[in-house]
Amino acid sequence: MLGVIGLLSPATYGQTRGFSAQGQIGGLGLGWPALVLAGLVLGGIVYALVHRNGIRWAVVRMVDPWRRPMQDHDSYDGAVGALEACPETLRSRYAMRFVYKPPFLAVLATFFAFSSAYFLVDAILAQFVVGWQQPVLAVVNAVLSVVLWRVAAVPLSTWRLAVSVHKTVATGYV
């Protein structure tokens, strides 16, 4: 998405070099930065199309525990019983740690990944004429994204069960 914005409105990034007479290709006024960016955008679209079933599967799995209880899971009944036996304060702690923290970490990791992508798009549009700070920030954000995804991986693996147990105890399914 950031690449499309960079193609359609490079001024959003404060750059116009990729669309200037310098390095211009053809009569359209598109320089090599625009072509590189278009290639990255096209590659992302092709990747999403090739993996659309996996993307659809992931979205369905994220929504599923909010719509139906996971009674077919071996640990479901025991977890519901244990959570029902807890006082409200421990239920709140359970919700914060196992229901809300994993998606928060995933959103934060995605934010840092998009930030790295922003720096990459900006560098491409600037024809890689950038200061040392931009690549450093891009790498730091990419490392933070990877670390956050790694930290979130284990809690996300049991997130569906945690959500289902929490919803069963807190509000129930209609």
Secondary structure, 3 states (H helix, E strand, C coil): CHHHHHHHCHHHHCCCHHHCCCCEECCCCEEHHHHHHHHHHHHHHHHHHHCHHHHHHHHHHHHHHHHCCCCCCCCHHHHHHHHHHCCHHHHHHHHHHHHHHHHHHHHHHHHHHHHHHHHHHHHHHCCCCCCCHHHHHHHHHHHHHHHHHHHHHHHHHCHHHHHHHHHHHHCCCC
